[in-house]
Amino acid sequence: MWKALLAIATAISIGATAKAESVPRGVSIALASQYHPQHNGEFLCLDGQKSIQYSAINDDYCDCADGSDEPGTSACPTAFFNCANVGHVPGLLAASRVNDGVCDWDVCCDGSDEFDSGLGCTNVCERAAELAKVKSVKSLKESFEGALRKREYLVRKAVADDDRDLRVRELEAEVDDFNMQIRAWNKVMEFLNRRAENALRRNESLSTERDDDSDVKRECEAEIIAFQEAHETAKEKVTSLQSNLDSNLNKIEEYKQKLDFGPDGSLGVLSESCLEYDTPEYTYKLCFFSEAKQIMKSGGETNLGSWEGFTGPDLTKFSGKDLKYTEAKFSNGVQCWNGPARSLVVSLECGVRNEIVSVSEPAKCEYYAWVITVALCEIEESDIEKLDEIVGSREETAKILHDEL
């Protein structure tokens, strides 16, 4: 199957190369039409600023400011050399690396970048194409697996959301009950307060009478004490109910708090647990939607910042893609000595698990983390079709995905 696919791809590329033979070395098929001589036999630099003799193309002297006259030599530092890479994908190499005595197989698998150096770079495009296909299949399988795990999380989230909504309704019912009890006990307190005041006035009246009846007076004083104790008991009951009411209101507010988990809510998967990454000296701990820390293996920790939010660029106007959720930031961490407050930027991309891949400090007290997460995995019909094309059929695609999972 692979050999058949390679043969087809090779035939197509050879045909394209044959068409390109009339254009100078190093010119891509896409730009070939701009490398034909003008009616006066000259070549117009691609920036349109200058015309030169057509024979001056690839003469190892840089005539055009944009380097477009030297696509096949290293004369112009701004020029690019196109590698045909028949059987694989074409590559663009900085022209300064042409005939520099190094085989740049990562870009020019066909070895064409060293056509005049005597190095004789082997054409490894067939192997590169095979590896690229394997890598592409692997990438698609990982995206598929990640998308399935994302779906599993969204099912869990839906159940959790229902449970949370039910709990909110229960708490709200308890709040109504607490309010009703508080109102009732307040009325009891008002009643006891009136009775105590009446007993106090009666006691004062007895004290002013000449023929003081000590038994009646003692009875009145006992009544006052009883009312006051009952009032204090009612007051404690109201205080307890109010505490429970406030606790429930706080819980309701927490349950109803809306965090930005992305358009479909899948980034909430990062709130299920903190992610950690170990280095010889530190453990980095990222708690999304909360804070990031740098924990020393010898003891002690440093706050790298509190959750600021998702900060990726919105490129909808340019590419139709909103990349907001591909980047996040923790900011306002502990102040760095003679430097800024610590901060951490997170780059997010699709992966089969939620994991920190690497952490670095590209600038003083400014940290960078690369994180993979199932939340950003999507599987579109176009991805399935791409895999179909690579492996040969939808049946093979289904088998690969089934075997993987």
C-alpha positions as CSV (number, residue, x, y, z in Angstrom):
1,M,0.0,0.0,0.0
2,W,2.7,2.5,1.0
3,K,4.8,1.7,-2.1
4,A,1.7,2.4,-4.3
5,L,1.1,5.7,-2.6
6,L,4.7,6.6,-2.9
7,A,4.7,5.7,-6.6
8,I,1.7,7.9,-7.3
9,A,3.2,10.8,-5.3
10,T,6.5,10.4,-7.1
11,A,4.8,10.4,-10.5
12,I,3.0,13.6,-9.7
13,S,6.1,15.3,-8.4
14,I,8.2,14.2,-11.4
15,G,5.5,15.7,-13.7
16,A,5.6,19.0,-11.8
17,T,9.4,19.0,-11.9
18,A,9.4,18.5,-15.7
19,K,7.2,21.6,-16.0
20,A,9.6,23.5,-13.8
21,E,12.7,22.7,-15.9
22,S,12.4,25.9,-17.8
23,V,12.8,28.0,-14.7
24,P,16.0,28.7,-12.8
25,R,17.3,26.3,-10.1
26,G,15.9,26.9,-6.6
27,V,12.5,28.4,-7.8
28,S,9.4,26.8,-6.5
29,I,6.5,25.8,-8.7
30,A,4.3,28.5,-7.1
31,L,6.7,31.2,-8.3
32,A,7.7,29.7,-11.6
33,S,5.4,32.0,-13.7
34,Q,7.3,35.0,-12.3
35,Y,10.7,33.7,-13.6
36,H,10.0,33.9,-17.3
37,P,11.9,36.6,-19.2
38,Q,9.9,39.8,-19.9
39,H,9.4,41.0,-23.5
40,N,12.7,42.8,-23.3
41,G,14.6,39.7,-22.2
42,E,15.0,41.0,-18.6
43,F,14.0,39.7,-15.2
44,L,11.9,41.9,-12.9
45,C,12.9,41.5,-9.3
46,L,10.0,40.1,-7.3
47,D,9.8,43.3,-5.2
48,G,9.3,45.2,-8.5
49,Q,12.1,47.6,-7.7
50,K,14.6,46.6,-10.4
51,S,15.1,44.8,-13.7
52,I,18.2,42.9,-14.6
53,Q,19.4,40.8,-17.5
54,Y,17.7,37.4,-17.3
55,S,21.2,35.7,-17.7
56,A,22.1,37.4,-14.3
57,I,19.8,35.0,-12.4
58,N,21.9,32.6,-10.3
59,D,25.2,34.2,-11.4
60,D,26.3,34.2,-7.7
61,Y,26.0,37.9,-7.4
62,C,23.1,39.6,-5.6
63,D,21.5,42.2,-7.8
64,C,17.9,42.4,-6.4
65,A,17.4,43.9,-2.9
66,D,15.0,41.1,-2.1
67,G,17.5,38.4,-3.3
68,S,15.0,37.0,-5.8
69,D,17.6,36.9,-8.5
70,E,19.7,34.3,-6.6
71,P,17.3,31.5,-5.6
72,G,19.8,28.8,-6.4
73,T,23.0,30.3,-4.9
74,S,24.1,31.6,-1.5
75,A,24.9,35.1,-2.8
76,C,21.8,36.8,-1.3
77,P,21.3,36.4,2.5
78,T,17.5,37.1,2.1
79,A,16.9,34.6,-0.7
80,F,15.3,31.1,-0.3
81,F,16.2,28.0,-2.2
82,N,13.3,25.6,-3.1
83,C,14.0,21.9,-2.8
84,A,11.7,19.9,-5.0
85,N,11.9,16.8,-2.7
86,V,10.2,14.6,-5.2
87,G,8.1,11.9,-3.4
88,H,7.8,14.1,-0.3
89,V,6.9,17.8,0.3
90,P,8.9,20.7,-1.1
91,G,11.1,22.6,1.3
92,L,12.4,26.2,1.5
93,L,15.9,26.6,2.7
94,A,17.7,29.9,3.4
95,A,19.9,30.5,0.3
96,S,22.9,31.2,2.5
97,R,22.9,27.5,3.4
98,V,23.2,26.4,-0.3
99,N,26.5,24.6,-1.1
100,D,27.8,25.3,2.4
101,G,29.1,21.8,2.8
102,V,26.3,20.6,5.0
103,C,23.5,18.3,3.9
104,D,20.3,19.9,5.2
105,W,18.1,16.8,5.0
106,D,15.6,18.3,7.4
107,V,14.6,20.7,4.7
108,C,16.0,19.3,1.5
109,C,15.7,15.6,1.8
110,D,16.7,15.2,-1.9
111,G,20.1,16.7,-1.2
112,S,19.7,19.4,-3.9
113,D,21.0,22.1,-1.6
114,E,24.5,20.8,-2.2
115,F,24.4,20.4,-5.9
116,D,27.7,22.1,-6.5
117,S,29.7,21.5,-3.4
118,G,30.9,18.0,-4.3
119,L,29.4,16.6,-1.1
120,G,27.0,14.3,-2.9
121,C,24.1,14.3,-0.4
122,T,22.0,11.2,-0.6
123,N,18.4,11.5,-1.5
124,V,16.4,10.4,1.5
125,C,13.0,11.7,0.5
126,E,11.4,8.2,0.3
127,R,12.3,7.5,3.9
128,A,11.3,11.0,4.9
129,A,7.9,10.5,3.3
130,E,7.4,7.2,5.1
131,L,8.4,8.8,8.5
132,A,6.1,11.8,7.8
133,K,3.2,9.5,7.2
134,V,3.9,7.5,10.3
135,K,4.1,10.8,12.3
136,S,0.9,12.1,10.7
137,V,-1.0,8.9,11.5
138,K,0.4,9.0,15.1
139,S,-0.7,12.6,15.5
140,L,-4.2,11.9,14.2
141,K,-4.5,8.9,16.5
142,E,-3.5,11.0,19.5
143,S,-6.0,13.7,18.5
144,F,-8.7,11.1,18.2
145,E,-7.9,9.6,21.6
146,G,-7.6,13.0,23.2
147,A,-11.0,14.0,21.7
148,L,-12.6,10.8,23.1
149,R,-11.2,11.5,26.6
150,K,-12.4,15.1,26.3
151,R,-15.9,13.7,25.5
152,E,-15.7,11.5,28.6
153,Y,-14.8,14.6,30.7
154,L,-17.8,16.5,29.2
155,V,-20.1,13.6,30.2
156,R,-18.7,13.7,33.8
157,K,-19.0,17.5,33.8
158,A,-22.6,17.3,32.7
159,V,-23.4,14.9,35.6
160,A,-21.5,17.1,38.0
161,D,-23.3,20.2,36.7
162,D,-26.7,18.5,37.3
163,D,-25.5,17.5,40.8
164,R,-24.4,21.0,41.5
165,D,-27.7,22.5,40.3
166,L,-29.6,20.0,42.5
167,R,-27.4,21.0,45.5
168,V,-28.0,24.7,44.8
169,R,-31.7,24.1,44.9
170,E,-31.4,22.1,48.2
171,L,-29.3,24.9,49.7
172,E,-31.8,27.6,48.5
173,A,-34.6,25.6,50.2
174,E,-32.6,25.4,53.4
175,V,-32.1,29.2,53.1
176,D,-35.8,29.7,52.9
177,D,-36.3,27.5,55.9
178,F,-33.6,29.3,57.9
179,N,-35.2,32.6,57.1
180,M,-38.6,31.4,58.3
181,Q,-37.1,30.0,61.5
182,I,-35.2,33.3,62.1
183,R,-38.4,35.3,61.7
184,A,-40.2,33.0,64.1
185,W,-37.5,33.2,66.7
186,N,-37.3,37.0,66.4
187,K,-41.0,37.1,67.2
188,V,-40.4,34.9,70.2
189,M,-37.6,37.3,71.3
190,E,-39.9,40.2,70.9
191,F,-42.6,38.5,73.0
192,L,-40.1,37.5,75.7
193,N,-38.6,41.0,75.7
194,R,-42.1,42.6,76.3
195,R,-42.9,40.1,79.1
196,A,-39.5,40.9,80.7
197,E,-40.1,44.6,80.5
198,N,-43.6,44.2,82.0
199,A,-42.1,42.2,84.9
200,L,-39.4,44.8,85.5
201,R,-42.1,47.6,85.7
202,R,-44.1,45.5,88.1
203,N,-41.1,44.8,90.2
204,E,-40.3,48.6,90.3
205,S,-43.9,49.3,91.3
206,L,-43.7,46.8,94.2
207,S,-40.5,48.4,95.4
208,T,-42.2,51.8,95.8
209,E,-45.1,50.4,97.8
210,R,-44.9,50.8,101.6
211,D,-46.3,47.4,102.4
212,D,-43.8,45.4,100.5
213,D,-44.9,41.8,99.9
214,S,-41.6,40.0,99.8
215,D,-43.1,36.8,98.3
216,V,-44.7,38.6,95.4
217,K,-41.5,40.5,94.9
218,R,-39.4,37.3,94.8
219,E,-41.9,35.8,92.4
220,C,-41.6,38.8,90.1
221,E,-37.8,38.8,90.2
222,A,-37.8,35.0,89.3
223,E,-40.1,35.8,86.4
224,I,-37.8,38.5,85.2
225,I,-34.8,36.1,85.3
226,A,-36.8,33.3,83.5
227,F,-37.8,35.7,80.7
228,Q,-34.2,37.0,80.3
229,E,-32.8,33.5,80.2
230,A,-35.4,32.4,77.6
231,H,-34.6,35.6,75.6
232,E,-30.9,34.7,75.7
233,T,-31.6,31.1,74.5
234,A,-33.7,32.5,71.7
235,K,-30.9,34.9,70.7
236,E,-28.4,32.1,70.6
237,K,-30.8,30.1,68.4
238,V,-31.1,33.1,66.0
239,T,-27.3,33.5,65.9
240,S,-26.9,29.8,65.1
241,L,-29.5,30.0,62.3
242,Q,-28.0,33.1,60.9
243,S,-24.6,31.4,60.8
244,N,-26.0,28.4,58.9
245,L,-27.8,30.8,56.6
246,D,-24.6,32.8,55.8
247,S,-22.8,29.5,55.2
248,N,-25.4,28.3,52.7
249,L,-25.4,31.6,50.9
250,N,-21.6,31.4,50.5
251,K,-21.8,27.9,49.2
252,I,-24.5,28.9,46.7
253,E,-22.3,31.8,45.5
254,E,-19.4,29.4,45.0
255,Y,-21.6,26.9,43.1
256,K,-22.9,29.6,40.9
257,Q,-19.5,31.2,40.2
258,K,-18.9,31.1,36.5
259,L,-15.3,30.4,35.5
260,D,-14.2,30.6,31.8
261,F,-13.8,27.0,30.8
262,G,-13.8,27.7,27.1
263,P,-16.7,27.6,24.5
264,D,-17.7,24.0,25.3
265,G,-16.6,24.0,28.9
266,S,-14.0,21.3,28.3
267,L,-11.1,23.3,29.8
268,G,-12.7,22.7,33.1
269,V,-10.8,19.4,33.0
270,L,-7.8,21.3,34.1
271,S,-9.6,22.2,37.4
272,E,-9.9,18.6,38.4
273,S,-6.4,18.4,39.7
274,C,-3.1,20.4,39.8
275,L,-0.4,19.5,37.4
276,E,3.2,19.0,38.5
277,Y,6.6,19.0,36.7
278,D,9.8,17.9,38.3
279,T,13.3,19.3,37.7
280,P,16.4,18.4,39.7
281,E,16.0,21.5,41.8
282,Y,12.3,22.3,41.7
283,T,8.8,21.0,41.4
284,Y,6.5,23.3,39.4
285,K,2.9,23.1,40.5
286,L,0.2,24.6,38.2
287,C,-3.3,24.8,39.7
288,F,-5.4,26.2,36.8
289,F,-7.9,28.8,37.8
290,S,-6.0,29.4,41.0
291,E,-2.2,29.8,41.3
292,A,1.2,28.5,40.2
293,K,4.1,27.7,42.5
294,Q,7.8,26.8,42.3
295,I,8.5,24.4,45.1
296,M,12.1,23.9,46.2
297,K,13.3,20.3,46.7
298,S,15.2,21.5,49.7
299,G,12.1,23.1,51.2
300,G,10.1,26.3,50.7
301,E,8.1,27.6,47.8
302,T,7.6,30.6,45.7
303,N,4.4,31.9,44.2
304,L,4.7,32.4,40.5
305,G,1.4,34.1,40.1
306,S,-2.4,33.9,40.4
307,W,-4.7,32.9,37.7
308,E,-5.2,35.8,35.2
309,G,-7.1,33.9,32.5
310,F,-6.7,32.7,28.9
311,T,-4.7,35.2,26.9
312,G,-4.2,33.8,23.4
313,P,-4.7,36.0,20.3
314,D,-8.0,36.2,18.5
315,L,-7.0,35.8,14.8
316,T,-10.6,35.4,13.6
317,K,-10.2,38.3,11.2
318,F,-7.1,36.9,9.6
319,S,-7.4,33.1,9.7
320,G,-10.9,32.5,11.0
321,K,-9.5,31.1,14.2
322,D,-9.8,32.4,17.8
323,L,-6.7,31.2,19.6
324,K,-7.6,32.6,23.0
325,Y,-7.7,29.3,24.7
326,T,-4.2,28.2,23.4
327,E,-2.5,30.4,26.0
328,A,-3.0,31.2,29.6
329,K,-1.3,33.3,32.2
330,F,-0.5,33.4,35.9
331,S,0.5,36.9,37.0
332,N,1.5,39.1,40.1
333,G,3.6,36.5,41.7
334,V,6.3,37.1,44.3
335,Q,8.4,40.2,43.4
336,C,11.8,39.2,41.9
337,W,14.9,40.7,43.5
338,N,15.8,43.6,41.3
339,G,13.3,42.5,38.7
340,P,9.5,42.2,37.9
341,A,6.8,40.4,39.8
342,R,7.0,36.7,38.8
343,S,4.7,35.5,36.1
344,L,4.1,32.3,34.1
345,V,2.7,32.0,30.6
346,V,1.3,28.6,29.6
347,S,1.1,27.3,26.0
348,L,-1.7,24.8,25.6
349,E,-2.2,22.2,22.8
350,C,-4.0,18.9,22.2
351,G,-2.6,15.8,24.0
352,V,-3.8,12.4,25.1
353,R,-3.6,13.5,28.7
354,N,-3.3,16.6,30.9
355,E,0.4,17.1,31.5
356,I,3.2,19.6,31.8
357,V,5.7,18.8,29.0
358,S,8.3,21.4,30.0
359,V,9.0,24.5,32.1
360,S,11.6,27.2,31.4
361,E,12.6,30.7,32.4
362,P,13.3,32.5,29.1
363,A,13.6,35.9,30.9
364,K,14.3,36.8,34.5
365,C,11.4,35.7,36.7
366,E,9.2,35.2,33.6
367,Y,8.4,31.6,33.3
368,Y,7.0,29.5,30.4
369,A,5.2,26.2,30.5
370,W,4.2,23.9,27.7
371,V,1.1,21.9,28.6
372,I,-0.9,19.3,26.7
373,T,-4.5,18.7,27.4
374,V,-7.4,16.7,26.1
375,A,-9.5,19.8,26.2
376,L,-8.0,21.2,23.0
377,C,-8.4,18.0,21.0
378,E,-10.8,18.1,18.1
379,I,-11.5,15.4,15.5
380,E,-13.1,16.7,12.3
381,E,-14.3,14.7,9.3
382,S,-11.5,16.3,7.3
383,D,-9.0,14.7,9.7
384,I,-10.6,11.3,9.2
385,E,-10.5,11.8,5.4
386,K,-6.8,12.8,5.7
387,L,-6.1,9.5,7.5
388,D,-8.1,7.7,4.9
389,E,-5.8,9.1,2.2
390,I,-2.7,8.2,4.1
391,V,-3.6,4.6,4.9
392,G,-5.7,3.9,1.8
393,S,-9.2,3.4,2.9
394,R,-11.9,4.2,5.6
395,E,-11.7,0.5,6.6
396,E,-8.0,0.8,7.4
397,T,-8.6,4.1,9.3
398,A,-11.3,2.4,11.4
399,K,-8.9,-0.5,12.1
400,I,-6.1,1.8,13.2
401,L,-8.2,3.9,15.5
402,H,-9.9,0.8,16.9
403,D,-6.5,-0.9,17.6
404,E,-5.1,2.2,19.2
405,L,-8.0,2.5,21.6
